[in-house]
Amino acid sequence: SVCEDFDSRLIEMRGESDHVHLLVEIKPKTSISILVNSLKCVSSRLLKKERKDLEKKYWEGGLWSPSYMARSHLGQVGKKMEHCSDEEPI
């Protein structure tokens, strides 16, 4: 998997109508931008192959927007994303 290639671990994933939340455990040496780009590339390739209906939702020819948001979270991973919202810092 992409996360394993980056010596990382996908802990949780939650999809919204227009974006996705991922909780990923990474090593300090991991480049977040390269990891996110790899996740977007691989998922886009797979989704475009399996879900032709998504074509009308492409962002200027691509499935994902070029932007992303990353936040760090120190503490127990067990908190997961149940308390996570776009407006509220983790």
N, C-alpha and C positions, 0 to 999 in steps of 0.2 A: 504494500500500500504506500501511498505518498508519505503518510506520517512516518511509517517505518523507515523509508528511505532517508528521512531527516532525523532519525533517532528520536522521534517524538511519539506521542500517544494521544489519539482522539478519545476524549473522555465522554463528551456529550455533543449532540448536534440537534438543533431545533430550527425548523423552517418557518418563516413568516410568508405573507403573500408576496413581498417584494425583496426579501433578503434572508440570509441564513446566519444563525449564531453557531459558532463552533467553540467548544472549550477544549483546548489542546495543551497538553503538558509538553514543554520544549526544554531543551538544554540551553544554557546561556550563550553558547557558541552559534546557535541556530539563527539564521537570517530570516526574520519574520516575513519580509517582503518576498523573498525567494520561495519560502514555503507557501505563502498565500497564492503567488503566481502559479506554482505547480498544482496546487489544489484546484484553482480555477481552470487551468488548462486541461487537466485530466477529467474533471467532472464535466466540463463543457463538451469535450470530445465524446464521452459516454452518453450524456443526455441528448446531444444532437443526433446521435446514432439511434437511440431508443425512443425519443420523443419528438417526432417531426412536428407535432402541434405547437411546440415551443418557438418555432421559427418566427411567428408574429410578435414575439416578446423580446426579440434580440435587441441589445443595446448597440446601435450603430454597427450591426453585423456580428456582434459577439453576444454570447449569452449573458456574460457578467459585465457589470460596470467596471471600469478600470480602477475604481477607488475601493478602499477597504478601511475598516477601523480596527485597531488592535488596542487592547488594554491588558495590563499585567495585573495579576492577582496573587498576593502573597497570603499564605495561610492554608487552611484546610481545603483540599480539593473537594471534599464531601459536600461543601455548600452548593456546588454545581451551579446551574443557571436558573434555579427557581426564583432567585432574588434579582435576576439580571433584567434590566430594561435599558432601552436606548438612552433614556434621559438620566438615569441614575448610575453613578460610578460604582464599580464593583469594589 
